[in-house]
Amino acid sequence: MPFAGDRKHRRNLRSTPLLPHNLPNNNNQHLPESGFSGASFSGAVFNLSTTIVGAGIMALPATLKQLGMIPGLIVIVLVGILTESSIDMILRFSRASKSNSYSGLVGDAFGGAGRTMLQVGIIVNNVGLLVVYMIIIGDVLSGTWSEGEHHLGVMQEWFGHHWWTTRSVLLLLTTLLVFCPLISFKRVDSLRYTSAVSVGLAVVFVVITAGVTVTKLINGSIAMPRLQPEVVDQASFWKLFTTVPILVTAYICHHNVHPIDNELKDPTQMKHIVRTSILLCSSVYVATSFFGFLLFGDHTQDDVLANFDGDLGIAYSSLINDVVRISYCLHLMLVFPIVFFSLRLNLDGLIFPYAIQPIGFDNRRFLMVTSFLMSLIYVAANFVPSIWDAFQFTGATATVSVGFIFPAAVALRDSHGISSKKDRVVSWLMLILAVSSSMVAICSDIYSFFFIR
């Protein structure tokens, strides 16, 4: 049966990354970015950390507004621990099945249907994330409406209202001048320097927020924040569960684990890379949530950047606002290509499952898939009303599946007999928590949409 064998051969080829390190390199001059000797530990940490610290950080202070200071911080840490466990499962079971992609691992456990479901989940999740990034960039540059109040963007503050300071025009310029050059790279390791800068910009945001908060604490202008959730009726109770998608989305990075792992100079370092990245990002998340909610209290917006457009009650308030918003806007611009990388890879695998060449070797296919995705994200970013709406949709469905349901299902399936008792216990815990919280979050979103708004 040569046809069946050919299909199997092609499927195995498509499971490889863009530039598989295990393919023969006899014609090195024809390979994109030839001469690559493997990614370093620090480069991989920056790339994975950048995947994690995206737009989710801006919505975390609002989760503390819903949950209260103490429960909110505890949940942030617990989700980080569960995320590390789920990634560890993915790596161990990938080694056992000799899979070098997340979709390949799920395909090994559940066949083509499972592989397709995962790819669809990653596509929905990543498109949702990138739409959120563009929404925030639009909010920062052109302004936004929140609770009937208009928050000016930096371009409108500096230059006033013109056709070229509108959201659609500014996002188009950002797409053409920033995103298009960055998403043209065919190796994830090529983004290591921009990833390092993006992580640094996120830290700048945390440091400035902490500095403003401490200054206001010293002069006594900050009130005591709520330590516990405020549940006064059924609506406020259901609204607590709308934070679940936000928390899950904040840590999602599973779709980039294999691309980063495949390019490592020493693949045995991947476990330490994951642990370092989770620890770094959890620290940033806890600090951002704590100082952000402490600073703005019950006035914390769904996107905390929207709070940095008025008088902060300290000297140089206007300058600080601009530095915070611009620095984080630049951060998101540098995060965008790292998330887009796995999005393009999975959409290509879904549309062209039997293509002989990886997308990195096929310039025509690379350009076609890239152009389609970029156009879709740009259009969606101009019509989705807020990041909270986008997070609720993707976080309660695709993100929960990619981050927790699929890793738990693979471990419970245990096609290669390596699952321990601890793996099974953690898997059932993740599966029960993910499914139940996702269902409750979806129901609460529907309830909030129809009965609260």
N, C-alpha and C positions, 0 to 999 in steps of 0.2 A: 504494500500500500504506500507508494511513494508520496501521494498527495497528503496523507495523514502525517507522514514523517516530515514532509516539508512544512506543514502547519506547525507541528511541534517545534521544529527547528526555529521557525520565525518567532514563535511565542517566547522561546528562551532568549532570543536576541533582544526582544523588546523589553525583557525584564531588566536589562542592564541599564546603568545610568547613562547620562549624556556622553561622558567620556570614560568608559569602563577601563579600569586599570588592568584588567586581566585579559584584554584583547591584544593580539599581536600588534607590535608597533614597528613593523618593517618599513612602512611608508610614512614615516613620522612627519614628513613635510606636508602631508595632506591632512593632518589632524589639526583641529582648531586649538590654538594656544599650545603648540608643541613645546617640548622641553620641560613640562611640568613633572616635578619629582615627588609630589605628595604634599598634602596640607599639614601645617604644624598644629600643635596643641593649642596655642594661643589663638591662631586664626580660626580654628574650629569652635573654640569657646565663644569668640566674638560673633561668629555667624549664627550659632545656636541661640545665644543670648539675645541677639537682634531679632531672631524669629519670635522669641517669647515676648520681649518687651516691645510691644507695638502700641496699638491704640487702646488696648485693655487697661493700661495704667491710668489713662485719663478718666475712666469710668469707675475706678476702684474707690475713690473718696465718696462717690454717690452710693456705693454699696454699704459703706459705713453709715451713711445717712439713713439708710433703710434698716440695717441690722443693729446699729449701735456700735460704739467703739470696741468693746471687748469681744462680743461674738464675731464681729466683722474681721478683726485681726486674727482671731483663732482660725476661722474658716479659711482665710487666705493662706495661712501656713499649712493647714491640713490638705488643701487642694494641691499645694506644691509637693507635699510628701506623696500623695497618690499619683501625681504626674510622674515623679521619678520612678515609682514602682511600675507604672504602665510602660514607660520607655525601656526600663530594664527587661521587662518581659519581651518586648518587641525585639530587642537586641539578642537575647539568649535564644529565642525560638527562631530568629532569622539565621543564626549560626547553625542551629541544628538542621534546619531545612535547606541550608545553603542558598538562601534568598538574599539578593542584594537590593531589594526594594520592598516597601511596605505592602504594596499591592501584590507583589510576588509572594510574600509571606501569607497573606490572607487567601490568595489563590491556592497555595499549597494546602491550606487547611480546609477551605470551603469550595474550591473549584472556581470556575469562571464567573459564576453568579456572585460569589462573595467578593471576588476581585473587582468586578464592575461596581458593586454597591459601595465598596470603599473608595474607589476612584471618584464616583459621583459625590460621596460625602466630602472628600478633600476639595473637590472643585467648588461645591457650594460653600464650604467653610472659607476657603481662600478668597473666593470672589467677594463674600461678605466682609472679610477682613479688609481687603483692599478698597472696597467701597467706603468702609468706615474711615480708612486713612485719608481718602480723598475728601470725605465730608469734613473731617477735622481740619485739613489743610484749607478747604474752602471757608470754614468758620473763622479760622485765624486770619486769612488774607482779606476776606470779603465781608465777614460778619455773619450773624445768625439771629434768629428769633427764638426766645425761650420764655415761656409763661407770659406771653404778651409784651415782653420787653425786647427791644432791639439792641443787640450787642455789636458794636462796630468792629470791623476788621482793621488790621494795621494799615492796609493800603488805603482804605477809606478815611482813616484817621489822618494819614499823612497827606493824601492828595485830594480828598473829597470824593463825591459821587460822580463817576464818569462811566462811560460804556466799558472802558478797559479795566475798571475796578470791580466789575460784576463777577459773580461766582463762576459762571460758565466760561468767561474769557480767561480769568486767572487760572482756572483748572486746565484749560486747553494749553496755555503757555507753559504751565508746570509739566504737563504731559509731554509736550514736544521738546522742551529744553532740558528737562531733568530725567523723567522716567524713561523715555525712549533710549537715550544713551546707556543708562544703567541696566535696562532689561535686555540689552543686546549681548551681554556676556554669556558664554556657553559653559562656564565652570562656576560652581558656587564659590569656590575658593578665590576666584577673581574679585569677589566682593568683600574680602576680609578687611581691607583698609576702610572702606565705607562703613562696614559693620562696627569696627572699632570706634570710629568717629560717632556713629549713632548711639552706641552705648555711653560714650562720654557725654553726649548731649542730654541723654536721659538722666545721668547723674547730675549734670548742671541744673536741670529742672528741680531735682530733689533738694540739692543744696540751697538753691535760691528760695524755694518754698519753706524749707526748714529755717533759713535765716530770717525770713519775714515773720514767720510764726514765733520764733524765739524773741525777736525784737518787740512784737506786740504783747507777748507774755510778760516781758520785763516792764513795759509801760502800763500793764494791767488792762488792756483793751480787748482781751479775748475772754469770752464766757466759757464756763465749764461745758464740755460737749456731752451729749447723751451717751451713757455707757451701755444702755440696753435698748432694744427696739421699742418703739412706741406703737402699741397695738390697742386701738380704741374701738374699732369696729371690724366687720368682716372684710371690708375693702382693704383696710390697712394690713390685715393678716395675710390676705392673698398677695398683696404687693411685695411682701418679704421674699416670695419665691421668684420674683422677677430678677433677683440678683444672681440666681444660679447660672444662667447663661453667661453673665459678665465674668464671674469667677472662673468658669471653665475656659472661656475664650482667652482669658489673661495668660494662661499657661500653655496653650496649644502650640506645639512645635513638632509633633510626631511626623508630619509630612516631610520635614527636612532632615530627619535623623539619618536616613539611609544615604541621601545625596552627600551629606557631610562625611559620614562614615566611609563611603566608597572612595573618597578622595584623600583619606588620611595616610600619612606616611607610615604611621604605626597604628593599625586598627585596634590593638589591645587597649589603647588609651580612651576609647569612646565612652566607657562607663564613667571614668573620672571626668571626662569632658561634660557629660550630662550632669553629674553631681555638682560640678563647679558652676555650671550655667544656672541650674535650678537655685542653688544657694545665692548666687549673685542677684538673680532676678527676684527671688523672694525678699531679699533685703531691700531692694529698690521698691518693691510693691508695698511692703510694710511701712517703710519710711514715707512714701508718697501718700498712702491712705491715711496714716496717722496725722501727718502735718497738714495735709490738704483739708481733712475734715475738721481738725482743730482750728484751722485758720478761718474757714468759711461757715462751719456749723450747719444749721438747717438751711442756709442759703446756698449750699453746695449744688452746682448745676450737674446735669447728667454728664456733660463734658466739662471737667473742672477748668479747662483752659478758658471757657466762657466767663469764668469769674475774674480772670485777669484782664479786665477792660475798664475798671473803675478805680476809685481812690482806695488804696490799700491801708490808708491811715498812717503811713510812714513817709519819710523823706524820699524823694526821687521815685515816687510811686509810678508815674507814667513811664519812666525809663525801665523800671523793673518789669512792668507789664509787657512792654515790647520785647525785652530780652527773653522773658519766659516763653512768650508765644512764638517768637521767631525761632528760638533754639529748638523748641519741640516740633515745630513745623518742619524744620530741616531734618530732625531726627526721623520723622515719619517718611520723609522723602527718601531717606537712606534705608529705611526698613522695607519699603515697598518692593524693591527688586528681589530681596531674599525670599519673600513670600511668593512673589510672582514666579520665581524659578520652579518651585514644586507644582504650582498651579499649571503652568505650561506643560510640564513633564507628564502630569496625570491626564490632562485633557488630550494630549497627543496619544497617550496610551489607550485612552477610551475610544478615540475616533479612528486611530490607525493601529489596531492591535496586532496586525500581522506585517507591519512595515519592516523591511529587512534592515535598513539603516536607522540608528538612533537619530533623533531629531537634530542633534548637534551637528550631524554630518550632511543634513539635507537643508540647505539654505532656503529653498522655496517653501518647504513645509514649516520651517522655523519662522519665517516672515509671516506666513498666512495665519498660523495659530496665534502668534504674538499680536498681530494687528487686530484679529477678532476679539481677543480677550481684552486688550487695552481699550478698544471702542466700547465694549460692553460695560466695563467698569466706569468709564467716563460718563456714559449716559446714565447709568444707575446712580452715580454720585450726585447728579443734578436733580434727581427726583425723590430719593429716599429722604424723609424729613429730618431724622436725627440718628445719632449713633446708638442711642438706647433702642430704637426700633430695629435697627440692623442687628445689633447684638442679640436681642431677644429672639429673632427669627433663626439666625444661624447657630447661636450658642445652644439653644434648646433642642436642636435637631442634629445637624451635621457635626458640630464641634464635639458634642457629647459622644457621638458614635465614633469619631476618629480618635478621640483622646482616651476613651475608657471602654466603650462597649466592644469594639473590635479587638483590642489587646486582651481583654478578659475572655472573650469568646475563643480566641486562638489558644490561650493557656488551658482553658477547660476542654477544648477539643483534643489537645495534646497528641498530635499526629505522630510524633517521634518519641513519645514516652519519657520525656524529661521533666514533666511537671511535678513539683514537690507538693507536700501537704500545705505548706505556706502559700505557694502559688495559687492553689485551688481556693484557699480561704480568702486571700486578697482579691482574687478574680471574682468570686461570688459577691464580696463586699462592694467592689467597684461596679459590678453589673447591677446589683440591686439599687445602689445609690444613684447610679447614672440613669437607669430607666425610670425609677420612681421620681427623682427630682426633675427629670426632663418632662415627664407627663404632667407633674404638678405645675412646672414653670409654663408649659404651653397653655394649660387650663387657666392659670392666673393671668397670662398675657391676654387671652381671649376675654376673660372677665374684665380686666382693666380697660381693654379697648372699647368694649360695648357698654360697660356700666359705670366706669369711673370718668372717662373722658367726656 
